[in-house]
Amino acid sequence: MVTTASVAPRTVKGVTDTRETSRSPEFRLAQGALGGLREDLFHNAFDYRPLPPMAVDGPLTRRLPERIRSKVRWTPHAIVGACALFVFAMGMDLGPGSGVFALVFAGMPAAAVLLTLVRPVLAFWAALAFTPFVSFLAEYGYGWPWGPTSGIAQVVVMTVAAARTRPRTGAWMWVVTLAYAFFATTLRGGSDNALSVLFPSALALLLVTVLQVRREAEKTVTAQQTVTAVERSRRTLLEERTTIARELHDVVAHHMSVVAIQAEAAPYRVENPPPELEQAFVTIRENAVAALTELRRVLGVVRAEDYEAPDAPQPTLADLDGLVGNVREAGLDVEKTVTGSVRELPQGVELSAYRIIQEALSNVLRHAPGAAAKVEVSYVLGGLGLRIANGPARGLVKPSPGAGHGLTGMRERVTMLNGEMTAEPAEDGGFEVAVFIPVSREESDQ
């Protein structure tokens, strides 16, 4: 006869075992806690973790001379060594006479303190294991379960080990120490000095936990700020590239449309054109239309759905007087100088030059209020030169802080035209932007 009790529970794929669901939340919590204890105090007990030198980039240490700063890096090692020396000296002074027993009485707790420099978790177990031996050597003359040296060593070891691991490990160390104190005092039939170790160690571990949580929070905030700054820079760069692509689309599309229209109308301007000429104009028009379509397909993805092409033509250097006039009305003293043989340049060069001057003058208004500015436009044989310089800020108006996005956009425009750009502080305390955009003679004649 087969009963339900004789059938072993089985787990079918896609069905949860009833034994897993029957376990209470308290059982799973206890199981997780024991797993954390095993991981923190047993699996990692023999890990070799030498204490690294201290960072010297803090607000105080970075001001120290390099010779002193190289030695300050070993301050944590010196503190641990000083604690070990203090424990050893106290043990030699309070130990049972002299000889081997005195060395053991003083040396075992000091060795546990020094062990925290390389194996912090193992140092905790060593300090706890040395405690009864030190107490027996002292013949209970200084209390139970901790002697004067082993008690100080226990607090120091737990503090250093917790600072070198994580708060959960420090909490498990304190729980194990509490359990040891309970069983040790129960076996002896009384409670002597357990509280003198448990209470200061709890305060030390609490302080270490607060410092670790604060340090982790600062790291998280710093990392988040770094990511935010990078994303903001990328977004600004993308927006500027999008603007440039839109303007490029408008400029090139205009010229390609003119080419297509003229190629279509050209055969009608000639009486009885030969078939070869008609076919050539048809080919030109087809290629222009195909190029225009492909251009709109590629660059059209950067247009927002609500973007509308401007009705007015894009600005050129011929409109520079109006820009200078507007800036003067805003309170900026601008001096414009044009040198060389003024000629019409490609529309992309004219538009980029206008935008660069516009952004540079806007930067002067924001970052150097009250300063005078100079705009120099140089038509040279190989291209176009621009120089926008300003003096230091004057007056009572404070400069407006910026993130450097305007300079990023100017560099993008110059790079797109294979030009060169420098932007740096001037000797008089102002700022200077110099740009050269190469333009070949063929491009100037078009």
N, C-alpha and C positions, 0 to 999 in steps of 0.2 A: 504494500500500500504506500502510495506516495503522498506525502503531506506537504503543505506549503512551507512548513518549517524546515523540511529537508532539502528544499530547493535553494541553492546558493544564489545570492543576488548577482545579477549580470548587468553590465552596462552595454546598451545597444547604441550604435552610432546615431547621433542626433537626439538621444534621450539622456537626460541627466540622471546620474546614479542617486537613488534615494538616500544612500548613506551620506552623501555629501550635503544634500539639502537638509538632512535631519540634524546636522550639527548646529549648535546654537552660536549666535554671534560672539558670546563670551568665550566659547571654545576656540573659535577662529582667531579672536583677539589674543588669547593666551598663546596659541600656536605661533602667531606672528611675532609676539614678544620674545618667546624662547628662540625663534629663528634669528632675531636681531641680536640677542645675547650671544648665541653661538657664533655669529658672524663677526661681532665686534671684539669679543674677548678670547675666542678660541682659534678661529680660522686665521686671524691676523696677529696672533700673539708673537710669532717669531719673524714677522716682517722686518726687514732691514731698512730703516728709514732714518738716515742721518739728518740731523737738524741743519737746515740750510742757513747761510749767513743772512743777517737782517737786511732788509732793503734800506737804502740810504737816500731815497728820493723824497723824503718827507719835508714838511715846511721848515723844520729845524735842522735836520741832518744835512740838507743840501747846501746850507750856508757854511758848513764847516770846511776847513782846508782839506785838500785831497789826501794829505798824509794822515790826518786825524780820521778822516772819513773811512779810510781803508781799515782802520783798527776798530772803529765803532761798529762795523759790520758783525763783529764777533761778540757783541754785548750779550745776547741770549746765552751763548756758551759760557761766558764769564760768570753770569748770574747763577747758572746751574752748578758750575764748578765751585763757586763761593758757598752755595747752600750745602754741597757735599762736604766741603772742608769744614763748615760750621758744625755739621752733624758729627763728623769724625772727631773734631776737637772736643765737642761736648761728651762724646762717648769715652774718649780717653780720660777726661776729667772725672766723669761720674761712674766709670766702669768698675768692674770687680778687680781691684788691685792693678797688677801689671802682668805682662807676659802675653801668652797666646790668647787667653780668654778676653783680655782687654782689647786686643786687636780685633778679635771676632766681634765683640760687643760693639765696637765703634766702626769697624770696617764694613759689616754687612749692610746696615742702613745707608752708609755713604755710597757703597757700590750700587745699590738700587737707585739712588738719585742720579749717579753718573750714567747708569744704563738708559735713562730717558733720552740721552743724546742720540742713541742709535736704534733702540728697540723700546718705544714708549709703553706698549701694552705688556710686554714681557717684564718691564721694570715694575709695573703694578703688581703682577703676580709674585715677583721676587720680594718686593717690600712686604706683601701680605704673608709670604711664607717665612720670611726672616723674623716676623713679629714674635711668635712664641719662643723661638730660640733665644732672642735677646731678653725676653722676660724671664726665661728660666736661668740664663746666665746672671741676670741681676738679682735672682732669688726673690722675686716679687717685692723688691725693696722700693720700687718706684711705681707700683700700681699694676693693674691687669686690665685688659690684655696688652696694652701698649706701654713700653718703657719710654723714657724721655727722648731717646734718640730715634727709636722706631716710630713713635707717634709723629714727630716732626717730619721724618722721612716719608711717612705715609701721606701726609697732607701735601708735601712738596711734589711727590711723585704723581699723585692724582691730579694736581693742578697742571703740572707740565704735560702729562699724558693727555689730559682733556684738551689742553690748548693745541696740542699737536695732532689730534684726531678730529673728533666732532662732538657736539653736545650729547648725542645719544650714547656714545661710548663713555663719556664722563658720568652720565646718569647710571649706567650699568655698573661702573666701578664703585659708585657710592652705594648702590643696592647690595652688591657683593660684600663690601666692607661692613655695611649694617648687619648683614646675615652673619658674617664672621664674628662681629662684636656680640651679637645675641647668643650664638652658640657658645662662644668662649666664656662669657660671663655666666651663662646657665650652667655649664659644666663645673665652674669653680664655686657656684653657689652665691654669687653676689655681683654687683656692678660697681666698678671702680672708676676708670677714666675713659670709658668708651665715648661719652659725650664730649670730652675734650678733643677728640679727633673727628667725630662725626659732624659736630657743629661748625668748626672752622673750615673743614673740607667742603661742607655744603655751601657756605658763603663763597669760598673760592671758586667752586664749580659754577655757582650762579653768576658770578662776575665774569668768568671765562665765557659762559654761554651768551651773556649779553654782548660782550665784545665780539664774539664770533658772528652772532646774528647781525650786529651792526655792520661788521666788515662785509659780510655777504650781501647785505642790502645795498651798501655803497657800491660794491662791484656790479650788482644787478642794475643799479641806476646808471652807473657809468657806461656799462655796455649798452643799455637802452638809449642813452643819450648819443652814443657813438653811432648806433644803428639809425637813430632818427636823423642825425646830421648827414649821414651818408645818403639816406633816402631823400632828404630834402635837397641835397646837392644834385642827386640824380634826377629828381623831378624838375628842378630848375633847369638843368641842362636839357632835359627832354622838352620842356616847354619852349626853351629858346630855339632848339633845333626845329621844333614844330613851326614856330614863327618864321624861321628862315626858310623852311621848306615851302610854306605857304607863299611867301614873297617870291621865292624862286619859281614856284609854279605860275604865279601871276605874270612874272617877267617873261619866262620862256614861252608860256602859252600865248601871250600877246604876239611875240615875234613869229611863232610858228603859225598862228592864225593869219597874220599878214602875209607870210610866205604862201600859204595855201590859197588865199584870195587872189593875190597877184598872179600866181601860177595859173589859176583858172581864168583870169581876165586877160592875160597876156596874148593868147592867140587872136582875140577879137580886136586887138590894137594894131594888128598887122594885116594888110590886105593880101588875101590869097597866101597864107603861110604854107610852107612846105610841110608834107606829112611828118617828116622827121622832127621838125620843130614842135608841131602839135603833140606828137608822142612824147617828146622830152618834157614839155610843160605838164602833160598828164601824169608822167612819172613823178615829176617834182611834187605835184599836188598830192598824189597818192602817198608818197613818202612823208610829206609834211603832216597829212591827216593821220597816218599811222603813228608817227612819232608823237603827235599831240594826244592821241588816244592812249598810247602807252604811258606817256608822262602823267596824264590825269589818273590813270589806273594805279600807278605806283605812288605818286604823291598825294593822291586823293584820300588815302587812308589816314593821313595826319590831320585832315580837316574835321573839326567837330561838326556835329549835326546842325548846330545853331550858328555855324560860322558863315558869314556872308562876305563876299568879295567887296572891297571898297569901291564905291562909285567913282571917287576922284582918282586921278593917276597917282602912282607912287611918287614920293618926294625924291628930288635929285639935288645936286649941289647948287643948281640955279635957285632953289628955294632956301638957301642957307641964310640969306638976309632976313627972311621972315622968322626963321628960328632964332637968330641972334636978337632980333627985335623983341620977340616974346620973352626971351631970357632976361633981357635988360629991363623989361617991364616988371619982372619978378624980383628985381633988385640986384642983379649981378652985373658988374661992370665988365663988359666983354670987348676985346679989341680983335678985329678980324683982319687978317692979312692974306692976300692971294698973290703968289709969285708964279712965274713961268707963263707959258702960252696957254691961255684958257681954251679948252677944246671939249667937245662932247665925248664922254666916255661910255662904255657899255652900261646898260641900265642897271645891271646887277652891281657893278662897281659904284655907280652913283648912289644907288639906294643904300648900300652897305656903308659908304663913307658918310652919308647923311645920318644914318642911325648911330654910327660910332660917335660922331661929334655930338649928337643929341644926348646920348647916354653919358658922355664925358662931362658935358655941361650940367646935366642933372646931378651927377656925382658931386660937382663943385657946389651946387646949391645945398645939397644935403650934408656933405662932410666938411665943407670949408665956408660957412656963411660969412659974408662980409669981405671975402677975398676977391681980388681981380683975376680975370682969366684972359688968356690969349689963345686965339684959334688961328693956326697957320695952315693954309692949303697950298701945296706945291705941285704944280704940273711939271714933271720932269720927263725926260725922253723915254725912260723905261717904265713909267707908271705914275702913280699918284702918291704923294706923301702928305701925311696929316700929323699935326702936333697940337695937342691941347694941354696947356700948362696953367697952373694957378698958384697963387701965393698962399701963405698960411692964413688960417681963419682969424677974423677980427670981429670985434664987437661983443655984444652981450649974449647973442644967440648961440646956444650950445650946438655942436655938431650932432647930426642924427646918426646913430650906429647903423651899420649895414653888414651884410654877410658876404659881400664880394660877388654877388650874382651878376651885377652889371659888367664887371670885368670879364666874367666867364662868357657872357653873351658876345662881347666885343671880340674876344679871342676866337670864338666859334666863327664869327663872320670873317675874320681875317684868315683863319685856317682854310675856310671854304674857298677863298680866292687865292690860295697859295701865297699869302703875304706874310709879313713879319710884324710883330708888335712887342713893345716894351711898355711896362707900367710900373713906375717906381717913384719913391719920394725924391723931391728936388733938394738941392743944397740949401735953399732959403727956407726950408720947412714946408713947402707946398708939395704939389704932386704933378707928375708929368706923364702923359700918354703919347707915345710916338708910334705911328703906323706907316708901313709902306706896302702898297698894293701894286703888284706888277701888272702892266697893261702893254701888250705888244702893239706895234704900229698897225697891224692888220685889224685888230679889235677896235682901235680908235677910229679907223676909217669907216667901220661898218655903221 
